[in-house]
Amino acid sequence: QVQLVESGGGLVQAGGSLRLSCGVSISIFTFNSMGWYRPAPGKQRELVARISRGGSTNYADSVKGRFTISRDNAKNTVYLQMNSLTPEDTAVYYCNVERVVAPGAVPFSYWGQGTQVTVSS
């Protein structure tokens, strides 16, 4: 199985910053996309940010301009830089990687255990 280990979560005050890391057990080039997700109140797990193998990025509207996703292929690691944090960002953040093995096929998804981010007011 593919193993993902998140780190970097913690407790910060509103307006502060955190940098999350997701270490992957195999080359991240194996995957078509890598991303970060979080549960939202009254909602299913939502996409926070993602980056494709080619470097294209997508962000949730609520984090645009504040969060930045990046990767280090040599370290097999995906990062999420979170700035200007608000209490609404409080959540467990999960790392996800996906691999598509055939056109039109459902991707294989792999998840980490999550890292807690708590933002105080």
C-alpha positions, 0 to 999 in steps of 0.5 A: 500500500501507499503510505502518506504521513502528514505533519506540521499541524498545531495551534496558532492564533488568527492571522498566523501561519503553518506549513503542513507536510505530507511525506509519501512512501513512493515517488510522487511522480507516480500520481496524477494529482496530490492534494489536501482536504478537510472536513467542513461543518455540515459538509463532506470532506472538501478539497482545499488545494491540489496540484497535478503532475504537470504543476497545475493548481486548484484551490477552494475559494475560501483559501485562495490567496492565503494557502499555497500548495507545492511539492518537492519531487526529490523528497517525495513530499507535498506541502501546504503553506497556510497564511492568514489563518482564521478560526474557520480553518480549524480542522483535521487536514488530510493529504491525498494522492490519486493515480489514474491507470486508464482513461475514464477509470476511477482514480486510485486514492490514498489518504494519510491519517491527518494532522490537526490544525487549530486556530484560536480567535 
